[in-house]
Amino acid sequence: MTNSILTLRCPQCGKTNIYALSRFRCGKRDPFHLHCECGSNLLEISRKGREVYCLRVLCHLCETNHVFHLSGAQIWQKKAVPLYCENTRIVLGYLGSKGEVMKALNEEADLSWEIAAQLENRDFYVNSAIMLQVLEALRRISERGQISCSCGGAELDFETYPDRVEIRCAACQAVGIVFAESVRDLRNIHKTEAIQLAAATRKYLDDSSFRGKRKVKNK
């Protein structure tokens, strides 16, 4: 292959950008840059050897640059290759053929229309990018059947607030609170294998001692 598709989210405006990467354009001596429509420089590609490329990606989660060293064979191939944030291990974007990259994006976009509509209102959340990733992590845990309540109730509701997600049991009204405003919150949910609410109680679903004293934000 001589052309691949790359997707990246802009940390400034939040837009997901889709680029076509030509093997010939990236083979020049000077670094090759990709920009968002808002003007942000999202990616720099430089050649470090005959078949080694250095990709410097601006991360929309921690707003720092992550560096990936990939071979030409890894960049220009049919399979969709994920690019991870080194701090949270959340996917930043994909490289690969158009079909495989779009398939990967569609699999990640399985959020309800209600949540997607709320996320479009970036002013509602403390950090909408973090919130989106926390919701995606919760979706994956739920798909594995690993979110439950100790009362045995089968119906759980999810509601988002500016700084958190609340999981509520319809049977006993137990509430579990997952914070979603910082990279630390992303790390906590990424390490979580299962969530169980305590019947008829309200609790914070991590082990940070200060959470019980932390003020929550409601709009």
N, C-alpha and C positions, 0 to 999 in steps of 0.2 A: 504493500500500500504506500501511496505517496501523499495521501490526504487523510486527516483525522478530524474529529469534532471534539472540541473542548468546551465544558460548561464551568462557569464560575459565578458566584454571587458577589455583588459589589457591597462592601461594608459601608459605603457612604450613602447610596440611594436605595439599596436593598434589591435592586434588579438582578435577575439571573441572566447572565450573558452567554450566548452561544457563538463560538468562533470556529472557523475552518482553519486548520493548521496545515500548511503545505510544507512538505519535506524540503523543497527547494528554497523557500523563503527563510526557513530556519537554519539553512546551511551556510549563511553568510558569516563573515568574520565579526561584524559588529552585533551586539545584542539585539534581539527582536522583542518589541514591546506590544502588549495588547491593552487597550483602554476601554473603559466603560463609556457609554454615551454621556455620562455626567462629567467625564474628564479624568476620573481616577485611573491611575496606572495599576492594573490588576496583575499583570504577569510580565516577567522578563525571562527570555530564553537565550542562553548563550551556549556556544559549543565548546566543550572542554577536551575534546579528542575526536578521533575519526568517527566514532559511533557513540559518544557520551555527551549528553545534553544536561545543562543545569537549568532547572525551572525554579524561579523565585516567585512565589505566589503570595499575594496580600490576602490574609485570612480575614473573613468577615465575622469570625467568632471572637478572636482575641486581638484583632487589628494589628498583628505583627506579620512579618514575612516568614514563610516556611520554605525551605529549600529541598528540592527533589532532584536526585541524580538518576536519570533514566537513559536507557539505550534507545537508539532509533527504532529497534524492533519492538520495544515496549510502548513507544509513543504511536507508531504507525502500525497498528494491528486491528483486527476486527473486534476483539473482546474489549469491553468497557473496563478501563483501569481506574479504580477510585483513588483520589488524592485526599489524604487524611490530614486534619489538624493534629499536629504533634502533641498538643496539650490536652485535647478532649477526645481524640480518636474519632471525631465526627467527620463524615465525608464532606469535603469542600466542593468537589466537582468530579467530573469523569473525563477520561480520554479514550477515544476509540472510534469505531465506525458509527455513522449516524444512527443506524438502526439499533445497535446495542446500547448506545448512550441514551437515546430517547426511551428505550425500554427501561433502563435503570432509573431514569428520572420519573417515569410514570409509576413505577413501583414505590418510589419514595413519596409520591404526591397523594397517598391514600389518606387524606384528612377529610373530615366532613366539610360540607360547604359552609356551615355555620362558623366553624373555627377558621376556615380560610378567609371568610369575609371579615371576621374580627381582626385577623392578622394584617389585613390591608390598612387598618387604622393604626398606623405606627405610633401615634401619640397615646394610644390607650395603654400600651405596655412600657414598662421600664426599659426593656430591651427585647424588641420583637424578634430579632434573629435568635437569641437564646431561647425565647419562648417556643418558637417553631421547632427547634431541635429537641427541647424537653418533651414537647407533645409527640414528636416522632418516636422518641425513646419509649414513652409510655405506651404508644400504640403497639410497638414491637413486643413489649412485656405482656400487654393484654392479649395479643395474638397467640402467645405461648400458653395462655391460660394461667398466668402467674400473678394476677391481681384478684384478690378475694377479700372477704370479711369473715372474721371468726364466728359471726352469728350464723353463717351458712347462707345468707342472702345472695341471690344470684344476680340481682339488678344493681349495677353501679353506674352512677352519673358523674360526668366530668364537667367542671366549670372553671373557666379561666378568669383571673384577676390581673391587675397590672404587674404584680410581682410573683404570682404563684398559680398553681393548678390545684383545685380542691376535688378530691375523689370522695363521693358520698354514697353510702349504702342506703338504698331505698327502703329496706326492711327495718333497720334499727337506727338510721340517721347517723351512723358513725361517719367521721370525716377524717381523711388523711390529707395532709398538706405537703405539696411538693413545690419548693421554691424554684423560680425560673427567672433570675435576673443577672446572674454572673457566671463566669467560667467555672467557678467552684461548684455552683449548682449543677452545671452540665457534667462535671466530673462525678458528682455524687450519684446522679441518675444513671450515668453510664456504667457505674460499678454495681448497680442494683440488679439482682437477678429476679427477685420476687417482692411483691408488696402485699401485706395483709393488714387490713384495718382491724382495730380493736373494737369489739361490739359496743355500741352506744357511747363511744368516747371520741374525742377530737385530739389528734396528735400530729406532730411534725415528723415526716418520714425521712429523717436522717439523724445522725448521732451527734450533731453539733450542740454543745451545751447552751449556746446563746440563743438557739432558735425559739425557745419558749418565751423569751423576753423580747423578741424582735417584733417591732410594729409592722403590721401588714397594711398594704395600700388598697383602698377600695375607691372605685370611681362610679 
